């Protein structure tokens, strides 16, 4: 059993993940938790800060302080986008942009040195892009078609809040305006006729996926998971512990999650509730062939997640980027608003 993992079943699943990654049959899907150690806030926190920094928000955006306390963060984002203009875009650039510097973290280098086929993220910031190694292509919503290109492609599934060499400030504003960030943009992006849902589902059947940086409360992962469930229900397969034909067609997938910890030190009732929520969530994920690999965490390590770092480092050491051909530097051309790619 691995010392950084919580349960025996986690070690068994980790062994299986190592084999799949070693064979070049796994893609990496990253969430906000991977960027948070570099100083980026998850978007719920970002909107809270935005509200605090704009005390006249209610007058400018046209809703009351009571609305702010009752509305979801996604609703607030939509109102800010519609009413605040340049202040909203300045906030996005400050929250998710580079701020004139690149931010580095060992985990990002570790993940690019691991034998993953593709890299997908719902984050907006440049950290995954800036750490890239042997990256074949950059695909960004909405300027690029969401389709499978080739190995070592980096997909910014919900758009990006930065520009690459050769792109202009107008291009940056275009991307900021089209981020999948509020309720309206989620609904628009995940419409049936859009490429999101088919792309994700095809990816789930093409190779295994390792989810890193997501949590049980993560909005992006919740929306992704619900879209998978919807697709399965729509195909008339009953979601159960005995997968039907459609579910069986999916590959086995994995997600790293911290095992619940009593961070109140002594609140047994809260701890038992957390364990039940974790178990229920794990069972729901398993129904669509996503296996949880839980790592140990203590009340003193609640933000550092050092055992996740150990797990990722071990995975890299066991599955170095050896099966992939040596690829050239990023091949994407800068996005031109008039001509596209």
Buried (B, 14 or more C-beta within 10 A) or exposed (E): EBEBBBBEBBBBBBEBBBEBBBEBBBBBBBBBBBBBBBEBBBBBBBBBEBBEEBEEBBEBBEBEEEBBEEBEBBBBBBBBBEBBEEBBBEBBBBBBBBEEEEBEBEBBBBBBBBBBBBBBBBBBBBBBBBBBEBBBBBBBBBBBEBEBBEBBBBBBBBBBBBBBEEBEEEBBBBBBBBBBBBBBBBEBBBEEEBBBBBBBBEBBEBBBBBBBBBBBEBBBBEBBBEBBBBBBEEEEBEBEEEBBEBBEBBBBBBBBBBBBBBBEEEEEEEBEEBEEEBEEBBEBBEBBBBBBBBBBBEEEBEEEBBBBBBBBBBBBEBBEBEBBEEBEEBEBEEBBEEEEB
